[in-house]
Amino acid sequence: MKKEVLLAIVIGFSLGLVITFGIYTARKALREKTPPLPTPSPQSQPQPAHTLTITSPENETLHNQETITLSGTTTPGSLVTILTPEAEILVYASEFGQFQSDISLTGGINEITIIALTPDGLKAEQALTLVYSTATIEP
């Protein structure tokens, strides 16, 4: 009787190992075959590029006139704000995106900030450093 019990235990143990190994390999194969579900990412509409380019005057230049013309290009219809040490000037860009305004400089260094805001709320900003001096430099 001891042989029969021992044989039943060995057969049961072997059968259990075979079943466990079969389940393990089946699960592993299912994981490898099933591709991960793609997570939906929010689709954002590409925003049109909003640029601000200052065409005149160049940054970090010396000027001997108190009033200069600042001009540039941006998105058509944008509101352009020009911040100088003494004034805030608002102009609209033309249908071609061009704008210009006369600005007054103070003696010394002038930090000028130009901000363009589209009707859609997009913002572009640039800064200019201009120096105004009436001193003459002799060679």
C-alpha positions in Angstrom: 0.0 0.0 0.0 2.8 2.4 0.6 4.0 2.0 -3.0 0.6 2.9 -4.4 0.3 6.0 -2.2 3.9 7.1 -3.2 3.1 6.5 -6.9 -0.1 8.5 -6.6 1.8 11.4 -5.0 4.5 11.4 -7.6 2.0 11.2 -10.5 -0.1 14.0 -8.9 2.9 16.2 -8.4 4.2 15.7 -12.0 0.7 16.4 -13.4 0.5 19.6 -11.3 3.9 20.8 -12.6 2.9 20.1 -16.2 -0.4 22.0 -15.8 1.3 24.9 -14.0 4.0 25.1 -16.8 1.3 25.0 -19.5 -0.6 27.9 -17.9 2.6 29.9 -17.4 3.6 29.6 -21.1 0.1 30.3 -22.3 -0.1 33.6 -20.4 3.4 34.6 -21.5 2.4 34.0 -25.2 -0.8 36.0 -24.8 1.1 39.0 -23.3 3.6 39.0 -26.2 0.9 38.7 -28.9 -1.4 41.3 -27.6 -0.1 44.8 -28.6 -0.6 47.4 -25.9 -3.7 49.5 -26.5 -2.8 52.9 -27.8 -3.7 55.7 -25.5 -5.5 58.4 -27.3 -3.5 61.6 -27.2 -5.3 64.9 -27.4 -5.1 66.1 -31.0 -4.1 69.7 -31.0 -4.6 71.9 -34.0 -1.3 73.2 -35.3 -1.2 76.9 -34.5 -0.1 79.1 -37.3 3.3 80.6 -36.6 3.1 84.1 -35.1 6.3 86.0 -35.7 7.5 89.5 -35.0 10.4 90.9 -37.0 11.8 94.3 -36.4 13.2 95.6 -39.7 14.3 99.1 -38.6 16.3 100.1 -36.5 18.8 97.3 -35.7 19.3 96.2 -32.2 22.1 97.8 -30.1 22.6 100.8 -32.4 23.7 104.4 -31.7 21.4 107.2 -32.9 22.0 111.0 -33.1 18.3 111.9 -33.7 15.8 112.1 -30.9 12.9 110.7 -33.1 13.3 107.6 -35.1 11.0 105.3 -37.1 10.5 101.8 -35.8 9.1 99.4 -38.4 8.6 95.7 -38.7 6.4 92.8 -39.8 4.1 90.5 -37.9 0.8 88.6 -38.4 -1.7 90.7 -40.4 -4.2 92.5 -38.1 -2.1 92.2 -35.0 -2.1 94.8 -32.3 1.5 96.0 -31.8 2.4 97.6 -28.5 5.7 99.6 -28.4 6.9 100.3 -24.9 9.6 103.0 -24.6 11.0 104.7 -21.5 8.6 107.6 -21.9 5.6 106.3 -23.8 3.3 103.4 -24.8 2.4 103.3 -28.5 -0.4 101.1 -30.0 -0.5 100.5 -33.7 -2.2 97.8 -35.8 -0.4 95.8 -38.4 -1.6 96.3 -42.0 -3.3 93.5 -44.0 0.2 92.6 -45.2 1.5 92.5 -41.6 3.6 95.7 -41.8 3.7 98.3 -39.1 5.6 101.4 -38.3 5.7 104.2 -35.7 7.8 107.2 -34.8 9.3 106.9 -31.3 11.1 109.4 -29.2 14.4 108.4 -27.5 15.7 109.7 -24.3 19.4 110.5 -23.8 21.4 107.4 -23.1 20.3 103.8 -23.3 16.7 103.2 -24.3 15.2 99.7 -23.7 12.3 99.3 -26.2 9.9 96.4 -25.9 7.7 95.5 -28.9 4.7 93.1 -28.3 2.5 91.8 -31.1 -0.9 90.3 -30.1 -3.1 88.5 -32.7 -6.9 88.6 -32.7 -6.6 84.9 -31.6 -4.6 85.8 -28.6 -1.1 84.6 -29.8 1.7 86.8 -28.5 5.2 87.5 -29.8 7.7 89.8 -28.1 11.0 91.4 -29.0 13.3 93.8 -27.2 15.6 96.5 -28.6 18.4 98.4 -27.0 19.0 101.8 -28.7 21.4 104.5 -27.6 20.7 108.2 -28.2 23.6 110.6 -28.0 24.2 114.1 -29.4 27.9 113.9 -28.8 30.1 114.0 -31.8 33.1 111.7 -32.2 36.0 113.1 -34.0 38.5 110.8 -35.6 
